[in-house]
Amino acid sequence: MKDLKKIFIVVLICFSMFVLITCKKKNAGTESSSSSQVGDFAPDFVLKDISGNDVALSMFKGKVVLLEFWATWCPPCRASIPGLIAMQEKYGSRGLVVLGVSLDEGQNLAAKLTEFSREVKTNYAILLGTEHVAKAYNVRSIPVTFFIDKEGRIEQYFMGYTERFTENISELIEKNI
């Protein structure tokens, strides 16, 4: 029985380390600029949403866009969702567009993401991400949220998630809407 407890603890520690390394939760939400992308025009893309419709970033020129790369298996990603829902609700009528780019993989992905979206009650578009789009944005860890201004330029980006995430992005939205 003692050996079983030790094995369980080791497995739990290894899983925790995997999640922390994969999602890069350390210093989450405090890093807000990228020397390679801030100030550049956001790379345009066309991705399918969970209903099968094409969504292009260029469709939202003239609006402020929050573009978050995330996955359902990532705890910090899931923690950021209520804040994104709140921001879309509060600022959507004033020109904010939230786009969630899922980097989940597997069969029946659109159906799984549709079910997930219903469970968490997202009010913004969930897009099926691709490796090509993730590379275009230099995504190395998730969640990462890009703040794109009305002209289509990346103004800032936020790596990871903290409780200040919503507050930090809300300040930017207020200045840019």
Backbone hydrogen bonds in HBPLUS format (Angstrom, degrees):
<---DONOR---> <-ACCEPTOR-->    atom                        ^
c    i                          cat <-CA-CA->   ^        H-A-AA   ^      H-
h    n   atom  resd res      DA  || num        DHA   H-A  angle D-A-AA Bond
n    s   type  num  typ     dist DA aas  dist angle  dist       angle   num
A0005-LYS N   A0001-MET O   3.08 MM   4  6.40 153.3  2.16 146.0 152.6     1
A0006-LYS N   A0002-LYS O   3.00 MM   4  6.29 155.9  2.06 147.3 153.9     2
A0007-ILE N   A0003-ASP O   2.92 MM   4  6.17 160.3  1.96 150.1 155.3     3
A0008-PHE N   A0004-LEU O   2.94 MM   4  6.12 160.0  1.98 146.7 152.5     4
A0009-ILE N   A0005-LYS O   2.95 MM   4  6.17 158.9  2.00 149.5 154.7     5
A0010-VAL N   A0006-LYS O   2.96 MM   4  6.20 160.8  2.00 151.4 156.5     6
A0011-VAL N   A0007-ILE O   2.92 MM   4  6.13 165.0  1.94 154.8 158.7     7
A0012-LEU N   A0008-PHE O   2.89 MM   4  6.07 159.1  1.94 149.2 155.4     8
A0013-ILE N   A0009-ILE O   2.91 MM   4  6.10 158.7  1.95 149.5 155.0     9
A0014-CYS N   A0010-VAL O   2.92 MM   4  6.13 163.2  1.94 151.6 156.3    10
A0015-PHE N   A0011-VAL O   2.91 MM   4  6.10 161.1  1.95 151.3 156.4    11
A0016-SER N   A0012-LEU O   2.96 MM   4  6.13 160.7  2.00 146.8 152.4    12
A0017-MET N   A0013-ILE O   2.93 MM   4  6.17 156.9  1.99 150.7 156.8    13
A0018-PHE N   A0014-CYS O   2.94 MM   4  6.18 155.1  2.01 146.8 153.8    14
A0019-VAL N   A0015-PHE O   2.98 MM   4  6.28 163.1  2.00 155.9 159.0    15
A0020-LEU N   A0016-SER O   2.99 MM   4  6.20 165.5  2.01 150.3 154.4    16
A0021-ILE N   A0017-MET O   2.88 MM   4  6.00 162.9  1.91 152.3 157.1    17
A0022-THR N   A0018-PHE O   2.82 MM   4  5.85 167.0  1.84 153.7 158.2    18
A0023-CYS N   A0019-VAL O   2.93 MM   4  5.86 167.6  1.95 149.5 153.5    19
A0024-LYS N   A0020-LEU O   2.87 MM   4  5.40 125.2  2.17 130.5 142.8    20
A0028-ALA N   A0025-LYS O   2.97 MM   3  5.08 142.5  2.12 139.7 132.2    21
A0030-THR N   A0027-ASN O   3.26 MM   3  5.78 164.5  2.29 132.8 134.0    22
A0029-GLY N   A0159-MET O   2.61 MM 130  5.52 162.4  1.64 161.1 163.5    23
A0037-GLN N   A0034-SER O   3.29 MM   3  5.44 140.5  2.46 101.2 111.3    24
A0038-VAL N   A0034-SER O   2.96 MM   4  5.30 159.5  2.00 142.0 148.4    25
A0040-ASP N   A0037-GLN O   2.97 MM   3  5.34 159.7  2.01 129.8 135.8    26
A0039-GLY N   A0154-ILE O   2.66 MM 115  5.41 172.3  1.67 161.9 164.2    27
A0154-ILE N   A0040-ASP O   2.84 MM 114  5.83 162.9  1.87 175.1 172.0    28
A0042-ALA N   A0152-GLY O   2.76 MM 110  5.87 170.0  1.77 164.5 165.1    29
A0057-LEU N   A0045-PHE O   3.17 MM  12  5.81 144.1  2.30 143.6 153.5    30
A0047-LEU N   A0055-VAL O   2.90 MM   8  5.34 161.0  1.94 147.7 147.7    31
A0055-VAL N   A0047-LEU O   2.73 MM   8  5.34 150.0  1.81 153.3 163.6    32
A0128-LEU N   A0048-LYS O   2.83 MM  80  5.67 166.3  1.84 173.0 175.7    33
A0049-ASP N   A0053-ASN O   2.79 MM   4  5.40 148.1  1.89 148.0 158.8    34
A0052-GLY N   A0049-ASP O   2.91 MM   3  5.31 165.1  1.93 117.5 122.1    35
A0050-ILE N   A0126-ILE O   3.14 MM  76  6.11 130.9  2.40 166.1 168.2    36
A0059-MET N   A0056-ALA O   3.07 MM   3  5.48 157.1  2.13 110.3 117.3    37
A0060-PHE N   A0057-LEU O   2.99 MM   3  5.86 171.4  2.00 128.6 131.4    38
A0061-LYS N   A0058-SER O   3.41 MM   3  5.54 163.3  2.44 113.8 111.3    39
A0063-LYS N   A0060-PHE O   2.96 MM   3  5.54 143.2  2.10 143.7 144.4    40
A0062-GLY N   A0150-LYS O   2.84 MM  88  4.31 147.9  1.94 141.1 143.2    41
A0064-VAL N   A0095-GLY O   3.11 MM  31  6.23 141.9  2.26 143.8 154.1    42
A0097-VAL N   A0064-VAL O   2.81 MM  33  6.20 148.7  1.91 158.5 168.5    43
A0065-VAL N   A0148-ILE O   2.91 MM  83  5.01 166.0  1.93 147.3 151.9    44
A0148-ILE N   A0065-VAL O   2.84 MM  83  5.01 175.3  1.84 161.5 161.9    45
A0066-LEU N   A0097-VAL O   2.86 MM  31  6.28 158.1  1.91 154.7 161.4    46
A0099-LEU N   A0066-LEU O   2.84 MM  33  6.17 164.6  1.86 171.3 172.0    47
A0067-LEU N   A0146-PHE O   2.93 MM  79  5.02 165.8  1.95 147.4 151.7    48
A0146-PHE N   A0067-LEU O   2.79 MM  79  5.02 168.8  1.80 141.3 142.3    49
A0068-GLU N   A0099-LEU O   2.91 MM  31  6.30 161.8  1.94 165.8 170.9    50
A0101-VAL N   A0068-GLU O   2.65 MM  33  5.88 164.1  1.68 158.9 164.3    51
A0069-PHE N   A0144-VAL O   2.90 MM  75  5.46 163.2  1.93 160.8 161.3    52
A0144-VAL N   A0069-PHE O   3.25 MM  75  5.46 150.3  2.34 142.0 149.5    53
A0070-TRP N   A0101-VAL O   3.06 MM  31  6.22 158.3  2.11 150.1 151.4    54
A0103-LEU N   A0070-TRP O   2.72 MM  33  5.90 154.6  1.78 164.0 173.0    55
A0074-CYS N   A0071-ALA O   3.30 MM   3  5.57 165.2  2.32 110.4 114.8    56
A0077-CYS N   A0074-CYS O   3.03 MM   3  5.24 120.1  2.40 104.8 120.3    57
A0078-ARG N   A0074-CYS O   3.04 MM   4  6.39 158.3  2.09 157.8 164.3    58
A0079-ALA N   A0075-PRO O   2.97 MM   4  6.21 148.4  2.07 147.2 156.5    59
A0080-SER N   A0076-PRO O   3.14 MM   4  6.37 133.6  2.37 138.6 148.8    60
A0080-SER N   A0077-CYS O   3.14 MM   3  5.31 135.2  2.35  99.0 110.8    61
A0081-ILE N   A0078-ARG O   3.32 MM   3  5.48 146.9  2.44 101.4 110.1    62
A0084-LEU N   A0080-SER O   3.16 MM   4  6.48 154.5  2.23 152.1 159.9    63
A0085-ILE N   A0081-ILE O   2.90 MM   4  6.15 160.6  1.94 161.6 167.1    64
A0086-ALA N   A0082-PRO O   2.97 MM   4  6.16 160.1  2.01 144.9 150.1    65
A0087-MET N   A0083-GLY O   2.91 MM   4  6.15 157.2  1.96 147.7 153.8    66
A0088-GLN N   A0084-LEU O   2.94 MM   4  6.13 161.8  1.98 149.3 154.1    67
A0089-GLU N   A0085-ILE O   2.95 MM   4  6.14 158.5  2.00 149.1 155.5    68
A0090-LYS N   A0086-ALA O   2.85 MM   4  6.02 160.4  1.89 149.0 154.6    69
A0091-TYR N   A0087-MET O   2.82 MM   4  5.74 169.0  1.84 152.5 156.1    70
A0092-GLY N   A0088-GLN O   2.85 MM   4  4.80 136.8  2.04 128.6 134.9    71
A0094-ARG N   A0091-TYR O   2.86 MM   3  5.14 146.2  1.98 108.6 119.8    72
A0096-LEU N   A0091-TYR O   3.23 MM   5  5.48 157.9  2.28 130.6 130.0    73
A0095-GLY N   A0092-GLY O   3.25 MM   3  5.40 167.9  2.27 108.6 110.4    74
A0100-GLY N   A0125-ALA O   2.88 MM  25  6.16 178.3  1.88 169.4 169.8    75
A0127-LEU N   A0100-GLY O   2.71 MM  27  5.95 169.2  1.72 161.1 164.4    76
A0102-SER N   A0127-LEU O   2.84 MM  25  5.96 158.5  1.89 162.8 162.3    77
A0129-GLY N   A0102-SER O   2.86 MM  27  5.21 144.0  1.99 143.2 152.1    78
A0112-LYS N   A0108-ASN O   3.00 MM   4  6.29 160.0  2.04 154.3 160.6    79
A0113-LEU N   A0109-LEU O   2.82 MM   4  6.02 163.1  1.85 158.6 163.1    80
A0114-THR N   A0110-ALA O   2.86 MM   4  5.98 146.0  1.98 142.2 152.1    81
A0115-GLU N   A0111-ALA O   3.02 MM   4  6.26 160.3  2.06 147.8 152.1    82
A0116-PHE N   A0112-LYS O   2.95 MM   4  6.19 160.9  1.98 146.3 152.0    83
A0117-SER N   A0113-LEU O   2.79 MM   4  5.90 159.2  1.83 144.5 150.6    84
A0118-ARG N   A0114-THR O   2.97 MM   4  6.24 151.7  2.06 145.7 153.0    85
A0119-GLU N   A0115-GLU O   2.98 MM   4  6.26 157.2  2.03 149.7 156.1    86
A0120-VAL N   A0116-PHE O   3.01 MM   4  6.31 161.5  2.05 158.4 161.7    87
A0121-LYS N   A0117-SER O   2.81 MM   4  5.59 116.2  2.22 133.6 149.1    88
A0122-THR N   A0117-SER O   3.14 MM   5  5.37 151.4  2.22 138.6 146.4    89
A0134-ALA N   A0130-THR O   3.04 MM   4  6.30 166.4  2.06 152.4 156.5    90
A0135-LYS N   A0131-GLU O   2.88 MM   4  6.06 156.0  1.94 150.4 156.6    91
A0136-ALA N   A0132-HIS O   2.98 MM   4  6.21 149.9  2.07 141.7 150.4    92
A0137-TYR N   A0133-VAL O   3.17 MM   4  6.46 139.5  2.34 145.6 155.0    93
A0139-VAL N   A0134-ALA O   2.93 MM   5  5.23 176.1  1.93 154.3 153.4    94
A0138-ASN N   A0135-LYS O   2.93 MM   3  4.70 157.4  1.98 100.8 107.7    95
A0160-GLY N   A0143-PRO O   2.71 MM  17  4.96 153.9  1.77 167.3 158.4    96
A0145-THR N   A0158-PHE O   2.92 MM  13  5.14 159.6  1.96 144.2 150.0    97
A0158-PHE N   A0145-THR O   2.83 MM  13  5.14 153.4  1.90 142.5 151.5    98
A0147-PHE N   A0156-GLN O   2.85 MM   9  5.30 177.0  1.85 157.7 157.2    99
A0155-GLU N   A0147-PHE O   2.81 MM   8  5.70 158.2  1.86 162.6 170.1   100
A0149-ASP N   A0153-ARG O   2.84 MM   4  5.47 155.4  1.90 160.8 158.6   101
A0152-GLY N   A0149-ASP O   2.93 MM   3  5.33 157.5  1.98 112.9 120.3   102
A0165-PHE N   A0162-THR O   3.04 MM   3  5.31 164.3  2.07 112.4 116.9   103
A0168-ASN N   A0164-ARG O   2.83 MM   4  6.01 167.7  1.84 167.6 170.5   104
A0169-ILE N   A0165-PHE O   3.09 MM   4  6.31 168.6  2.10 157.1 159.5   105
A0170-SER N   A0166-THR O   2.81 MM   4  5.85 154.4  1.88 148.1 156.3   106
A0171-GLU N   A0167-GLU O   3.15 MM   4  6.35 152.0  2.23 147.7 152.8   107
A0173-ILE N   A0169-ILE O   2.92 MM   4  6.21 160.6  1.95 155.7 161.4   108
A0174-GLU N   A0170-SER O   2.96 MM   4  6.13 167.7  1.97 152.3 154.9   109
A0175-LYS N   A0171-GLU O   3.23 MM   4  6.44 150.5  2.32 142.8 149.9   110
A0176-ASN N   A0172-LEU O   3.08 MM   4  6.26 136.3  2.28 144.3 156.1   111
A0176-ASN N   A0173-ILE O   3.00 MM   3  5.15 131.3  2.25 101.1 114.7   112
A0177-ILE N   A0173-ILE O   2.89 MM   4  5.79 136.5  2.08 164.7 169.5   113
